[in-house]
Amino acid sequence: MDKAAVERAALVDEITDDLATIDSLATLEEIRRRRHDSATTDTEEDTSE
C-alpha cells in the first residue's frame, strides 16, 4: 500500500469510530427521552386521579 492509501484507511477508521460514538449518544438520548416521557406520563396520571 502506498502512503496515501494508509492515510485514507486511517481516516476511514477514525470516521467509523466517530459514527459509532454518535450512534451511541443518539441511543442514549433516546433512552433518556423515553424515561423522561414515561416519568412525566406517570406523574400526570397520578395527579389526575
trRosetta pair geometry for C-beta under 8 A, 3 or more apart (Angstrom, degrees):
i j d omega theta_ij theta_ji phi_ij phi_ji
1 5 4.4 -122 -170 87 100 130
1 6 5.5 120 123 -55 124 85
1 9 7.7 -10 -174 -12 155 139
2 5 5.1 96 56 8 70 103
2 6 7.3 -133 101 -5 37 90
3 6 5.7 -57 -152 36 34 112
3 7 6.4 32 153 -18 67 106
4 7 5.7 -55 -148 37 32 111
4 8 6.3 33 153 -19 66 105
5 8 5.7 -51 -146 36 32 111
5 9 6.3 35 153 -21 64 105
6 9 5.7 -53 -149 35 30 113
6 10 6.5 31 152 -19 63 105
7 10 5.7 -53 -150 35 32 112
7 11 6.5 33 151 -18 65 105
8 11 5.6 -54 -149 37 34 112
8 12 6.3 36 152 -21 66 104
9 12 5.6 -50 -147 34 32 113
9 13 6.5 35 152 -19 63 104
10 13 5.7 -52 -151 35 32 113
10 14 6.4 33 151 -19 64 106
11 14 5.6 -54 -147 37 33 112
11 15 6.2 32 155 -18 67 106
12 15 5.8 -54 -145 38 30 110
12 16 6.2 34 154 -22 64 107
13 16 5.7 -55 -147 36 29 113
13 17 6.4 30 154 -18 63 105
14 17 5.8 -54 -151 36 31 111
14 18 6.4 31 151 -19 64 106
15 18 5.5 -53 -147 37 33 113
15 19 6.3 34 154 -20 66 105
16 19 5.8 -53 -147 36 30 111
16 20 6.5 32 153 -19 63 105
17 20 5.7 -54 -150 35 32 112
17 21 6.5 33 151 -20 64 105
18 21 5.6 -54 -151 35 33 113
18 22 6.4 33 151 -19 66 104
19 22 5.6 -51 -146 36 34 112
19 23 6.3 36 154 -20 65 105
20 23 5.6 -52 -147 36 31 113
20 24 6.4 34 152 -20 63 105
21 24 5.6 -54 -149 35 31 113
21 25 6.4 29 153 -17 65 106
22 25 5.7 -56 -148 38 31 110
22 26 6.3 33 153 -20 65 106
23 26 5.7 -53 -146 36 31 112
23 27 6.4 33 153 -19 64 105
24 27 5.7 -54 -150 36 31 112
24 28 6.3 32 151 -20 64 106
25 28 5.5 -51 -146 36 33 114
25 29 6.3 35 154 -19 66 104
26 29 5.7 -51 -146 36 31 111
26 30 6.4 35 152 -21 63 105
27 30 5.6 -53 -149 34 32 113
27 31 6.5 33 152 -19 65 103
28 31 5.7 -53 -150 35 32 112
28 32 6.4 32 152 -17 65 106
29 32 5.6 -54 -147 38 32 112
29 33 6.2 35 153 -22 66 106
30 33 5.7 -52 -145 35 30 112
30 34 6.4 30 155 -18 64 105
31 34 5.9 -55 -149 36 29 110
31 35 6.4 28 154 -17 64 106
32 35 5.8 -56 -148 37 30 110
32 36 6.2 29 154 -18 66 108
33 36 5.7 -56 -146 38 30 111
33 37 6.1 30 154 -18 66 107
34 37 5.6 -53 -143 39 30 111
34 38 6.1 32 155 -20 64 108
35 38 5.6 -55 -146 38 29 112
35 39 6.2 28 155 -18 65 107
36 39 5.8 -55 -145 38 29 109
36 40 6.2 29 154 -18 64 108
37 40 5.7 -55 -146 38 29 111
37 41 6.2 29 155 -19 64 108
38 41 5.7 -55 -146 37 29 110
38 42 6.2 31 155 -20 64 106
39 42 5.7 -51 -145 36 30 113
39 43 6.3 31 155 -19 63 107
40 43 5.8 -55 -148 36 30 111
40 44 6.3 28 154 -18 64 107
41 44 5.7 -54 -145 37 30 110
41 45 6.2 31 155 -19 65 107
42 45 5.8 -56 -148 37 29 111
42 46 6.4 30 153 -22 63 108
43 46 5.7 -55 -149 34 31 113
43 47 6.4 19 157 -12 65 109
44 47 6.1 -62 -146 40 30 104
44 48 6.2 25 159 -21 66 113
45 48 6.0 -60 -141 35 28 108
45 49 7.0 33 160 -30 60 104
46 49 6.6 -57 -161 18 28 110
